[in-house]
Amino acid sequence: MTRTLLTGNGAAAWGMRLARADYLPAFPITPQTEIIETVASWINRNEIECRMTTLESEHSMLTAAGAAAATGVRVFSATSSQGLLYGMEMLYTVAGWRAPLVLVNVSRGLAAPITLEPDHNDILAARDCGALQIHCATCQEVLDSILLAYRLAEDWRVRLPVIVNLDGFYLSFTREPVQIPEAAAVNRFLPPFDSGNLCFRASAPTSQAVAVLGGGPYSYFRYQAYLAAMNALGVFEEIGQEFRKQFGRSYDLLDTYHCDDADILFVMLGSFATKAREAVDHLRASGQAVGLVRPRLLRPFPKMALQRVLAGKQGVAVIDQNLSPGGGFLYTELATALYDQSTAKPLLVNFIGGLGGRDISREEFFEIAAETRRAVTAGTAPLPRLLFTAAELREVRKLQAIAGSRREPPRREP
Amino acid sequence: MNETHFHSIKDLSTHHLLGAGTAMCAGCGGLEALQVIYDILGEKTVFINAAGCMTLLSVYPYTPFRGSWLYTAMASAPAGAQGVRDALDILLEKQLIGTDEDLQTVVLTGDGSAYGMGLSATSAAIERGLDFLYICYDNEGYGNTGHQSSGATPHGARTATCRTVHGFSGDKKDLFAIWAAHRPAYVATVAGAEPVDLARKVEKACRLKGPRLLIALAPCPTGWGYDPQETVQVGKLAVACGLWPLKEAVQGKIVHTKPPGKRLPVETYLKTQDRFAHLFEPQRDEQTLHEIQERVDIYWREWEE
């Protein structure tokens, strides 16, 4: 078994190449750009048959992507952060078109302040758009997830766009050994795109994406897309098993690590979960029954699978690499998933970490585990806590001193 | 290349391809132009639409088009055309479809999209040399939402968002010049009220490859305030007063196809519409009337020199 050193972006490009995508509408943005540059270099050297068109914005890029898929070709595209938000109108739109394209998002924190480094507020802004989401933790998983994403998107029970998410810098620019599957094996796993009646042909005139009048038809079509998205849970498990048979690597809805006998679980998304995994090894070595759960499929949300794995646990530390009023997204989503169970529920404790690429240290995971145990003993969870050290605060204070301004509310005269 | 099938109105089809009974207003000048255009383009077309009045042409499950339709969004219809064109080219190259299955990609938007939100996407489509036809029906305001000011609203006009004494203080954006500056294969202004000129231009555009763009004056009874039966007359006056120069540019060379000769005073046109009524009642707004006339005179003086 030969493995090649690939960055996360390189792995994404290889996924697109092996999937034999016909069309790449593109627009550059850090940290995604390496993906479209890699594909462009292959096209320039005639190594792959793919048409690439550079649009003038992500909004146009996603319009072209959806329109091409609606005409009947296999489409791949990639973006990050501000670009995902700039194209957001079209994400909702092409999901409504039931255009089965695959979009890679390389996560990057959102402005303001503007940054290049990762967190998940960009991809989580797309959580209600109707597109499915697969979140990756390793470069191998990025490549494999793109193949899974096409199977999922093109499955007749689903027919929706799929977004594959990887973290900027931590995965996009990190080289890991990746096994590049044989093209023939991929062709067996992923047959050519069958667009069905999703096409524009002179002999079969059709109107797509037309207006509806009234809430009845609107509700019907929106709910139809919702049901299709929910089908993706079962379909993902099916194609995951097929993938394992073909390639020997397993992809379940959840990536679980030492969960069975754990009393405390970490729940995280994306590549930072590999840091949690390492911390779990250390905690286990010191005799603590801690485990890790990482949802791969985030849309649709694998509610039942999470209910099963969290059942009987004492405490769950939800570590959100995103920020939203009221707590992290994963925390609120998980709380909702557990609420309608009549059995005893684990105590959920929310931590906010890794914003804008801020590291999460091993010691912080130890403290998260300890804090969660304290909350379990006390029987009540503290408010969401930001992982932020006194040393970091001192650094910020220095920067503020240099900047020469600190925003304070105007003093009122007594 | 210069030969035309259209010498007089008798050469135009009397049976229209576009179905009747659409949701457009009675007397819609945009629909008037589209009828002629669609008769010439035919059904081997896919119309890629941006948000506007004509989005309501295709409302589930009906369509007046014999060919295909894709609604996109307000800002990105030309990008939709890019995606469809690219996909068709891919399928043709891979011989997954025959040339008999090919379609012309036609962008259909109002002035709100063309002059504003969609301008960036159009500019880029022209710059990439996209093989498509763009039809802008220009009713000089955001018509579908009740005729608010748009980038196409002319000087002195009142709109739903501009009820000032002298009307809109700015100027209509010169979209023809902006588009022509890109040196597309073809760009022209047209009017449904001048159907022979319109038909010849569509015919010419169809014979060319690459970006081809038409701006159709779309007199709007609802937004402009006149009786629907006067749509043709209002359109003819816009041309006769020199306010809507009929022209074309092939690879940058501009030609006026129907210069008005001895122009009627702009008042003749302005008086037909409620949106300019404040220029005459309760008293004449000599200053604004002069400004409008002067703009027209300057335009034609530059061309006639």
Chai-1 contact restraints between the chains, C-beta under 6 A:
chainA,res_idxA,chainB,res_idxB,connection_type,confidence,min_distance_angstrom,max_distance_angstrom,comment,restraint_id
A,D22,B,I90,contact,1.0,0.0,6.0,A-B,restraint_1
A,Y23,B,D86,contact,1.0,0.0,6.0,A-B,restraint_2
A,R51,B,D86,contact,1.0,0.0,6.0,A-B,restraint_3
A,R51,B,I90,contact,1.0,0.0,6.0,A-B,restraint_4
A,T53,B,D86,contact,1.0,0.0,6.0,A-B,restraint_5
A,L55,B,A79,contact,1.0,0.0,6.0,A-B,restraint_6
A,E56,B,S120,contact,1.0,0.0,6.0,A-B,restraint_7
A,E56,B,A124,contact,1.0,0.0,6.0,A-B,restraint_8
A,H59,B,A75,contact,1.0,0.0,6.0,A-B,restraint_9
A,H59,B,S76,contact,1.0,0.0,6.0,A-B,restraint_10
A,S60,B,S76,contact,1.0,0.0,6.0,A-B,restraint_11
A,S60,B,A79,contact,1.0,0.0,6.0,A-B,restraint_12
A,S60,B,A121,contact,1.0,0.0,6.0,A-B,restraint_13
A,T63,B,T72,contact,1.0,0.0,6.0,A-B,restraint_14
A,T63,B,S76,contact,1.0,0.0,6.0,A-B,restraint_15
A,T63,B,A79,contact,1.0,0.0,6.0,A-B,restraint_16
A,T63,B,G80,contact,1.0,0.0,6.0,A-B,restraint_17
A,A64,B,A79,contact,1.0,0.0,6.0,A-B,restraint_18
A,A64,B,Q82,contact,1.0,0.0,6.0,A-B,restraint_19
A,A64,B,G83,contact,1.0,0.0,6.0,A-B,restraint_20
A,A67,B,G80,contact,1.0,0.0,6.0,A-B,restraint_21
A,A67,B,G83,contact,1.0,0.0,6.0,A-B,restraint_22
A,A67,B,V84,contact,1.0,0.0,6.0,A-B,restraint_23
A,A68,B,G83,contact,1.0,0.0,6.0,A-B,restraint_24
A,A68,B,D86,contact,1.0,0.0,6.0,A-B,restraint_25
A,A68,B,A87,contact,1.0,0.0,6.0,A-B,restraint_26
A,T71,B,V84,contact,1.0,0.0,6.0,A-B,restraint_27
A,T71,B,A87,contact,1.0,0.0,6.0,A-B,restraint_28
A,V73,B,A87,contact,1.0,0.0,6.0,A-B,restraint_29
A,V73,B,I90,contact,1.0,0.0,6.0,A-B,restraint_30
A,E89,B,A73,contact,1.0,0.0,6.0,A-B,restraint_31
A,T93,B,A73,contact,1.0,0.0,6.0,A-B,restraint_32
A,F200,B,V46,contact,1.0,0.0,6.0,A-B,restraint_33
A,F200,B,S68,contact,1.0,0.0,6.0,A-B,restraint_34
A,F200,B,L103,contact,1.0,0.0,6.0,A-B,restraint_35
A,R201,B,E101,contact,1.0,0.0,6.0,A-B,restraint_36
A,A202,B,K44,contact,1.0,0.0,6.0,A-B,restraint_37
A,A202,B,E101,contact,1.0,0.0,6.0,A-B,restraint_38
A,A202,B,L103,contact,1.0,0.0,6.0,A-B,restraint_39
A,P205,B,G67,contact,1.0,0.0,6.0,A-B,restraint_40
A,P205,B,S68,contact,1.0,0.0,6.0,A-B,restraint_41
A,T206,B,S68,contact,1.0,0.0,6.0,A-B,restraint_42
A,S207,B,S58,contact,1.0,0.0,6.0,A-B,restraint_43
A,S207,B,T63,contact,1.0,0.0,6.0,A-B,restraint_44
A,S207,B,W69,contact,1.0,0.0,6.0,A-B,restraint_45
A,Q208,B,L70,contact,1.0,0.0,6.0,A-B,restraint_46
A,A209,B,L70,contact,1.0,0.0,6.0,A-B,restraint_47
A,A209,B,Y71,contact,1.0,0.0,6.0,A-B,restraint_48
A,V210,B,S58,contact,1.0,0.0,6.0,A-B,restraint_49
A,V210,B,Y60,contact,1.0,0.0,6.0,A-B,restraint_50
A,V210,B,Y71,contact,1.0,0.0,6.0,A-B,restraint_51
A,A211,B,T55,contact,1.0,0.0,6.0,A-B,restraint_52
A,A211,B,V59,contact,1.0,0.0,6.0,A-B,restraint_53
A,V212,B,Y60,contact,1.0,0.0,6.0,A-B,restraint_54
A,L213,B,V59,contact,1.0,0.0,6.0,A-B,restraint_55
